[in-house]
């Protein structure tokens, strides 16, 4: 995980690609988006997922729900960009090869497009990544609690501005 300061620890796409079964997946487009934060994971099994997309979401899909619509994947990439999502991890079993045009679109938009090997179950991606996200949140809460205790102690002991500055 990439540390951005003692209080702000973030899992970004490049880190996620080293966790669990994602380490066996292949980034096929969107390398400029490797620093996008991953705060959520969701799966897509409906064709119009746009209302549920959100910032920092890594979307995982088999592509089954969009297999009969050749324009659905490019639309999804545009929707992910608009939402500020982290990226898309997709199995190609139902879609077949991803077109060069779609890969170029993901590259242009900086939306990481990750190909999941057919033999990898989704749970082998979601569970380790969710654990890493929960661990990150726990670390942040733990840090906040420590800081709260320090400032409470300063307040109870009539902390001076110098002591407050040192604590900060």
FINU-918273 format. One line per 10 residues: for each residue x, y, z of N, C-alpha, C. Coordinates in nm, 4 decimals. Layout:
% FINU-918273
X:Y:Z:X:Y:Z:X:Y:Z | ... .
This chain:
% FINU-918273
0.0828:-0.1177:0.0000:0.0000:0.0000:0.0000:0.0873:0.1240:0.0000 | 0.0407:0.2226:-0.0665:0.1150:0.3468:-0.0811:0.0807:0.4411:0.0330 | 0.1808:0.4806:0.1131:0.1547:0.5724:0.2236:0.1659:0.7149:0.1743 | 0.0659:0.7969:0.2097:0.0646:0.9361:0.1680:0.0785:1.0266:0.2885 | 0.1245:0.9748:0.3958:0.1326:1.0489:0.5208:0.0888:0.9562:0.6301 | 0.1224:0.9866:0.7522:0.0937:0.8943:0.8609:-0.0556:0.8688:0.8763 | -0.1404:0.9669:0.8465:-0.2830:0.9483:0.8686:-0.3577:0.9038:0.7432 | -0.2981:0.9182:0.6261:-0.3725:0.8867:0.5048:-0.3078:0.7709:0.4320 | -0.3563:0.6546:0.4584:-0.3092:0.5335:0.3939:-0.4106:0.4982:0.2871 | -0.3662:0.4745:0.1650:-0.4608:0.4476:0.0570:-0.4209:0.3252:-0.0224 .
-0.5207:0.2461:-0.0556:-0.5007:0.1369:-0.1496:-0.5353:0.1944:-0.2859 | -0.4403:0.1876:-0.3768:-0.4639:0.2335:-0.5124:-0.4627:0.1106:-0.6039 | -0.5042:0.1293:-0.7277:-0.5161:0.0167:-0.8210:-0.3846:-0.0601:-0.8323 | -0.2722:0.0109:-0.8396:-0.1435:-0.0592:-0.8510:-0.1182:-0.1492:-0.7301 | -0.1625:-0.1071:-0.6110:-0.1504:-0.1911:-0.4909:-0.2464:-0.3095:-0.4990 | -0.3692:-0.2821:-0.5421:-0.4711:-0.3868:-0.5511:-0.4250:-0.4997:-0.6431 | -0.3498:-0.4653:-0.7460:-0.3006:-0.5665:-0.8411:-0.1947:-0.6587:-0.7798 | -0.1588:-0.6345:-0.6546:-0.0621:-0.7198:-0.5840:-0.1302:-0.8019:-0.4747 | -0.2620:-0.7864:-0.4601:-0.3355:-0.8489:-0.3496:-0.4166:-0.9679:-0.4008 | -0.4031:-1.0805:-0.3318:-0.4837:-1.1982:-0.3634:-0.4733:-1.2381:-0.5097 .
-0.5846:-1.2854:-0.5635:-0.5873:-1.3335:-0.7014:-0.5730:-1.2225:-0.8042 | -0.5898:-1.0968:-0.7628:-0.5667:-0.9877:-0.8588:-0.4228:-0.9884:-0.9077 | -0.3326:-1.0457:-0.8290:-0.1926:-1.0529:-0.8710:-0.1745:-1.1457:-0.9911 | -0.2742:-1.2286:-1.0196:-0.2701:-1.3169:-1.1364:-0.3473:-1.2596:-1.2551 | -0.4002:-1.1399:-1.2376:-0.4761:-1.0746:-1.3447:-0.3840:-0.9844:-1.4253 | -0.4336:-0.9410:-1.5414:-0.3514:-0.8629:-1.6334:-0.4142:-0.7264:-1.6599 | -0.3372:-0.6206:-1.6364:-0.3807:-0.4865:-1.6726:-0.3677:-0.4758:-1.8241 | -0.4802:-0.4547:-1.8932:-0.4746:-0.4475:-2.0398:-0.4934:-0.3055:-2.0916 | -0.5332:-0.2137:-2.0038:-0.5505:-0.0741:-2.0458:-0.5616:0.0137:-1.9217 | -0.5435:0.1439:-1.9431:-0.5657:0.2408:-1.8361:-0.4528:0.2548:-1.7372 .
-0.3288:0.2329:-1.7809:-0.2161:0.2412:-1.6857:-0.2037:0.3792:-1.6221 | -0.2553:0.4831:-1.6875:-0.2500:0.6169:-1.6269:-0.3419:0.6295:-1.5052 | -0.4290:0.5307:-1.4850:-0.5192:0.5332:-1.3704:-0.4751:0.4445:-1.2553 | -0.3513:0.3982:-1.2585:-0.3042:0.3071:-1.1539:-0.2992:0.3709:-1.0151 | -0.3031:0.5032:-1.0071:-0.3031:0.5703:-0.8766:-0.4437:0.6025:-0.8280 | -0.5455:0.5539:-0.8962:-0.6835:0.5745:-0.8489:-0.7040:0.4935:-0.7214 | -0.7691:0.5566:-0.6234:-0.7967:0.4887:-0.4964:-0.9037:0.3812:-0.5140 | -0.8894:0.2740:-0.4373:-0.9887:0.1664:-0.4311:-1.0443:0.1654:-0.2893 | -1.1691:0.2104:-0.2751:-1.2344:0.2119:-0.1444:-1.3490:0.1121:-0.1364 | -1.3975:0.0683:-0.2519:-1.5133:-0.0214:-0.2586:-1.4911:-0.1250:-0.3678 .
-1.5611:-0.2366:-0.3515:-1.5637:-0.3405:-0.4538:-1.7104:-0.3750:-0.4757 | -1.7468:-0.3919:-0.6001:-1.8837:-0.4361:-0.6301:-1.8780:-0.5237:-0.7537 | -1.9816:-0.6039:-0.7710:-1.9917:-0.6879:-0.8900:-2.1062:-0.6379:-0.9761 | -2.0958:-0.6648:-1.1037:-2.1964:-0.6188:-1.1991:-2.2623:-0.7396:-1.2611 | -2.3916:-0.7503:-1.2410:-2.4664:-0.8574:-1.3045:-2.5943:-0.8054:-1.3682 | -2.6035:-0.6736:-1.3839:-2.7161:-0.6115:-1.4553:-2.6578:-0.5232:-1.5652 | -2.7267:-0.5088:-1.6777:-2.6699:-0.4314:-1.7884:-2.6523:-0.2824:-1.7587 | -2.7451:-0.2216:-1.6862:-2.7346:-0.0788:-1.6591:-2.6919:-0.0572:-1.5137 | -2.5632:-0.0591:-1.4912:-2.5075:-0.0451:-1.3559:-2.4820:0.1014:-1.3200 | -2.4943:0.1899:-1.4158:-2.4583:0.3303:-1.3989:-2.5138:0.3930:-1.2709 .
-2.6400:0.3699:-1.2327:-2.6908:0.4328:-1.1101:-2.6167:0.3904:-0.9822 | -2.5471:0.2793:-0.9854:-2.4797:0.2284:-0.8653:-2.3290:0.2538:-0.8657 | -2.2773:0.3128:-0.9696:-2.1335:0.3412:-0.9748:-2.1010:0.4569:-0.8816 | -1.9831:0.4502:-0.8185:-1.9418:0.5596:-0.7319:-1.7905:0.5735:-0.7337 | -1.7474:0.6853:-0.6815:-1.6057:0.7180:-0.6762:-1.5301:0.6093:-0.5994 | -1.4137:0.5746:-0.6513:-1.3209:0.4789:-0.5888:-1.3704:0.3343:-0.5904 | -1.4669:0.3034:-0.6746:-1.5212:0.1677:-0.6850:-1.4408:0.0857:-0.7850 | -1.4007:-0.0340:-0.7445:-1.3460:-0.1307:-0.8396:-1.4603:-0.2250:-0.8739 | -1.5022:-0.2208:-0.9980:-1.6140:-0.3023:-1.0450:-1.5605:-0.4322:-1.1030 | -1.6224:-0.5429:-1.0644:-1.5815:-0.6750:-1.1106:-1.7001:-0.7385:-1.1817 .
-1.6748:-0.7964:-1.2985:-1.7847:-0.8571:-1.3732:-1.7376:-0.9735:-1.4595 | -1.8328:-1.0614:-1.4880:-1.8098:-1.1678:-1.5859:-1.8457:-1.1177:-1.7253 | -1.9147:-1.0065:-1.7306:-1.9584:-0.9523:-1.8587:-2.0832:-1.0188:-1.9137 | -2.1378:-1.1147:-1.8393:-2.2535:-1.1891:-1.8898:-2.3715:-1.0974:-1.9216 | -2.3959:-0.9997:-1.8367:-2.5141:-0.9147:-1.8547:-2.5023:-0.8191:-1.9735 | -2.3818:-0.8057:-2.0281:-2.3647:-0.7157:-2.1431:-2.3132:-0.7887:-2.2677 | -2.3127:-0.9197:-2.2634:-2.2523:-0.9983:-2.3709:-2.3175:-0.9792:-2.5072 | -2.4461:-0.9445:-2.5104:-2.5165:-0.9307:-2.6382:-2.5204:-0.7876:-2.6901 | -2.4532:-0.6956:-2.6227:-2.4531:-0.5554:-2.6629:-2.3088:-0.5089:-2.6826 | -2.2618:-0.5024:-2.8078:-2.1221:-0.4665:-2.8329:-2.0839:-0.3253:-2.7868 .
-2.1809:-0.2373:-2.7677:-2.1524:-0.1005:-2.7227:-2.1564:-0.0861:-2.5705 | -2.1976:-0.1905:-2.5012:-2.2136:-0.1815:-2.3559:-2.0810:-0.1617:-2.2829 | -1.9759:-0.2319:-2.3226:-1.8481:-0.2195:-2.2532:-1.7874:-0.0797:-2.2701 | -1.7837:-0.0241:-2.3914:-1.7350:0.1146:-2.4026:-1.8201:0.2133:-2.3203 | -1.9521:0.1953:-2.3186:-2.0388:0.2820:-2.2375:-2.0053:0.2686:-2.0900 | -1.9802:0.1471:-2.0474:-1.9457:0.1217:-1.9077:-1.8156:0.1930:-1.8707 | -1.7182:0.1888:-1.9580:-1.5908:0.2560:-1.9308:-1.6119:0.4067:-1.9163 | -1.6938:0.4644:-2.0036:-1.7258:0.6074:-1.9945:-1.7972:0.6363:-1.8625 | -1.8931:0.5521:-1.8260:-1.9675:0.5708:-1.7004:-1.8747:0.5590:-1.5788 | -1.7805:0.4659:-1.5839:-1.6842:0.4506:-1.4734:-1.5977:0.5762:-1.4599 .
-1.5549:0.6309:-1.5737:-1.4751:0.7539:-1.5713:-1.5557:0.8680:-1.5102 | -1.6799:0.8841:-1.5550:-1.7650:0.9930:-1.5042:-1.7873:0.9812:-1.3538 | -1.7984:0.8593:-1.3045:-1.8224:0.8364:-1.1616:-1.6954:0.8512:-1.0781 | -1.5796:0.8531:-1.1438:-1.4540:0.8580:-1.0689:-1.4184:0.7235:-1.0086 | -1.4672:0.6170:-1.0715:-1.4425:0.4818:-1.0215:-1.2953:0.4448:-1.0352 | -1.2541:0.3449:-0.9588:-1.1149:0.3001:-0.9602:-1.0810:0.2250:-1.0880 | -1.1736:0.1430:-1.1373:-1.1457:0.0659:-1.2576:-1.2425:-0.0489:-1.2742 | -1.2107:-0.1336:-1.3721:-1.2959:-0.2465:-1.4082:-1.2115:-0.3717:-1.4225 | -1.2506:-0.4761:-1.3505:-1.1891:-0.6078:-1.3646:-1.2931:-0.6984:-1.4293 | -1.2557:-0.7630:-1.5382:-1.3539:-0.8356:-1.6180:-1.3002:-0.9694:-1.6669 .
-1.3872:-1.0703:-1.6602:-1.3582:-1.1984:-1.7226:-1.4104:-1.1897:-1.8654 | -1.3410:-1.2514:-1.9575:-1.3818:-1.2404:-2.0971:-1.4499:-1.3674:-2.1495 | -1.4823:-1.4576:-2.0614:-1.5444:-1.5842:-2.1016:-1.6682:-1.5620:-2.1875 | -1.7543:-1.4689:-2.1482:-1.8788:-1.4454:-2.2214:-1.8639:-1.3396:-2.3297 | -1.7697:-1.2481:-2.3118:-1.7519:-1.1380:-2.4072:-1.6559:-1.1712:-2.5200 | -1.5648:-1.2634:-2.4961:-1.4588:-1.2875:-2.5929:-1.3515:-1.1803:-2.5758 | -1.2656:-1.1692:-2.6751:-1.1577:-1.0708:-2.6675:-1.2135:-0.9289:-2.6641 | -1.1481:-0.8443:-2.5869:-1.1879:-0.7036:-2.5788:-1.1267:-0.6321:-2.6990 | -1.2086:-0.5555:-2.7677:-1.1645:-0.4908:-2.8916:-1.0545:-0.3878:-2.8659 | -0.9725:-0.3672:-2.9672:-0.8680:-0.2659:-2.9610:-0.9264:-0.1274:-2.9382 .
-1.0441:-0.1025:-2.9952:-1.1113:0.0270:-2.9777:-1.1477:0.0492:-2.8304 | -1.1978:-0.0544:-2.7650:-1.2340:-0.0444:-2.6230:-1.1095:-0.0251:-2.5371 | -1.0029:-0.0942:-2.5704:-0.8763:-0.0793:-2.4974:-0.8235:0.0628:-2.5136 | -0.8290:0.1170:-2.6350:-0.7846:0.2552:-2.6581:-0.8694:0.3540:-2.5779 | -1.0007:0.3300:-2.5713:-1.0897:0.4172:-2.4943:-1.0502:0.4173:-2.3464 | -1.0279:0.2984:-2.2908:-0.9881:0.2881:-2.1495:-0.8537:0.3576:-2.1278 | -0.7615:0.3425:-2.2216:-0.6324:0.4110:-2.2113:-0.6500:0.5617:-2.2145 | -0.7291:0.6113:-2.3080:-0.7525:0.7558:-2.3202:-0.8153:0.8138:-2.1942 | -0.9063:0.7378:-2.1336:-0.9774:0.7863:-2.0155:-0.9016:0.7569:-1.8864 | -0.7949:0.6785:-1.8956:-0.7189:0.6442:-1.7752:-0.7958:0.5544:-1.6807 .
-0.8875:0.4741:-1.7363:-0.9658:0.3804:-1.6554:-0.8971:0.2443:-1.6612 | -0.8404:0.1981:-1.5489:-0.7761:0.0672:-1.5502:-0.8744:-0.0434:-1.5897 | -0.8336:-0.1203:-1.6880:-0.9119:-0.2329:-1.7382:-0.8284:-0.3575:-1.7128 | -0.8788:-0.4431:-1.6269:-0.8045:-0.5589:-1.5787:-0.8736:-0.6850:-1.6271 | -0.7968:-0.7712:-1.6931:-0.8529:-0.8978:-1.7414:-0.8301:-1.0060:-1.6364 | -0.9397:-1.0702:-1.5978:-0.9361:-1.1776:-1.4980:-0.9288:-1.3116:-1.5724 | -0.8306:-1.3953:-1.5428:-0.8272:-1.5277:-1.6045:-0.9552:-1.6064:-1.5732 | -0.9987:-1.6840:-1.6684:-1.1258:-1.7571:-1.6573:-1.1333:-1.8489:-1.5360 | -1.0196:-1.9022:-1.4930:-1.0207:-2.0000:-1.3837:-1.0241:-1.9373:-1.2443 | -1.0151:-1.8069:-1.2337:-1.0121:-1.7426:-1.1016:-1.1537:-1.7093:-1.0551 .
-1.1957:-1.7661:-0.9420:-1.3268:-1.7309:-0.8866:-1.3250:-1.5874:-0.8321 | -1.4352:-1.5182:-0.8462:-1.4468:-1.3792:-0.8017:-1.4125:-1.3645:-0.6533 | -1.4518:-1.4604:-0.5723:-1.4274:-1.4523:-0.4281:-1.2778:-1.4457:-0.3965 | -1.1935:-1.5028:-0.4807:-1.0487:-1.4980:-0.4581:-0.9918:-1.3589:-0.4867 | -1.0718:-1.2751:-0.5499:-1.0340:-1.1355:-0.5711:-1.0962:-1.0490:-0.4620 | -1.2262:-1.0686:-0.4393:-1.2986:-0.9785:-0.3489:-1.2577:-0.9936:-0.2022 | -1.2413:-1.1144:-0.1542:-1.2117:-1.1331:-0.0116:-1.0780:-1.0724:0.0308 | -0.9665:-1.1032:-0.0363:-0.8398:-1.0418:0.0064:-0.8402:-0.8893:-0.0086 | -0.9050:-0.8393:-0.1131:-0.9094:-0.6949:-0.1337:-0.9976:-0.6278:-0.0283 | -1.1100:-0.6878:0.0051:-1.1952:-0.6325:0.1110:-1.1221:-0.6326:0.2453 .
-1.0465:-0.7381:0.2717:-0.9690:-0.7424:0.3961:-0.8690:-0.6274:0.3993 | -0.8010:-0.6018:0.2891:-0.7042:-0.4921:0.2838:-0.7728:-0.3573:0.3050 | -0.8921:-0.3396:0.2470:-0.9663:-0.2142:0.2634:-1.0106:-0.1968:0.4083 | -1.0622:-0.3036:0.4695:-1.1048:-0.2970:0.6091:-0.9838:-0.2710:0.6995 | -0.8718:-0.3364:0.6707:-0.7500:-0.3122:0.7491:-0.7075:-0.1661:0.7393 | -0.7206:-0.1070:0.6209:-0.6871:0.0348:0.6023:-0.7765:0.1221:0.6889 | -0.9066:0.0947:0.6871:-0.9995:0.1728:0.7690:-0.9684:0.1558:0.9182 | -0.9365:0.0345:0.9584:-0.9015:0.0093:1.0981:-0.7776:0.0902:1.1372 | -0.6771:0.0903:1.0503:-0.5551:0.1677:1.0765:-0.5886:0.3158:1.0943 | -0.6736:0.3689:1.0080:-0.7118:0.5109:1.0173:-0.7887:0.5401:1.1463 .
-0.8788:0.4505:1.1844:-0.9530:0.4687:1.3094:-0.8607:0.4617:1.4307 | -0.7688:0.3685:1.4262:-0.6730:0.3533:1.5351:-0.5881:0.4807:1.5496 | -0.5428:0.5357:1.4393:-0.4638:0.6589:1.4424:-0.5478:0.7741:1.4988 | -0.6724:0.7863:1.4543:-0.7609:0.8928:1.5028:-0.7824:0.8804:1.6529 | -0.7993:0.7591:1.7003:-0.8180:0.7362:1.8443:-0.6941:0.7785:1.9231 | -0.5757:0.7437:1.8730:-0.4517:0.7846:1.9400:-0.4408:0.9364:1.9462 | -0.4722:1.0030:1.8353:-0.4644:1.1502:1.8316:-0.5671:1.2116:1.9267 | -0.6862:1.1551:1.9303:-0.7900:1.2047:2.0207:-0.7439:1.1952:2.1656 | -0.6847:1.0822:2.2022:-0.6347:1.0650:2.3393:-0.5251:1.1672:2.3717 | -0.4345:1.1911:2.2758:-0.3260:1.2876:2.2996:-0.3811:1.4279:2.3210 .
-0.4762:1.4691:2.2387:-0.5310:1.6041:2.2529:-0.6156:1.6165:2.3801 | -0.6860:1.5101:2.4167:-0.7621:1.5120:2.5415:-0.6672:1.5265:2.6607 | -0.5579:1.4523:2.6555:-0.4573:1.4619:2.7614:-0.3996:1.6040:2.7684 | -0.3706:1.6624:2.6534:-0.3206:1.8011:2.6508:-0.4220:1.8967:2.7126 | -0.5478:1.8781:2.6764:-0.6521:1.9662:2.7281:-0.6648:1.9513:2.8790 | -0.6634:1.8294:2.9278:-0.6767:1.8054:3.0717:-0.5571:1.8578:3.1509 | -0.4408:1.8637:3.0865:-0.3191:1.9106:3.1529:-0.2859:2.0547:3.1165 | -0.3885:2.1303:3.0739:-0.3684:2.2708:3.0362:-0.2519:2.2868:2.9382 | -0.2567:2.2124:2.8291:-0.1495:2.2146:2.7294:-0.1234:2.3524:2.6725 | 0.0030:2.3845:2.6581:0.0414:2.5134:2.6003:0.0374:2.5035:2.4480 .
0.0481:2.6195:2.3837:0.0526:2.6198:2.2373:0.1726:2.5422:2.1865 | 0.2835:2.5496:2.2560:0.4048:2.4746:2.2164:0.3763:2.3251:2.2213 | 0.3119:2.2775:2.3267:0.2798:2.1350:2.3385:0.1816:2.0914:2.2300 | 0.0852:2.1759:2.2005:-0.0120:2.1440:2.0959:0.0608:2.1358:1.9610 | 0.1491:2.2316:1.9347:0.2250:2.2325:1.8082:0.3119:2.1077:1.7966 | 0.3763:2.0676:1.9069:0.4602:1.9475:1.9057:0.3757:1.8232:1.8783 | 0.2592:1.8175:1.9370:0.1703:1.7029:1.9147:0.1263:1.6955:1.7695 | 0.0946:1.8115:1.7126:0.0561:1.8149:1.5711:0.1720:1.7694:1.4848 .
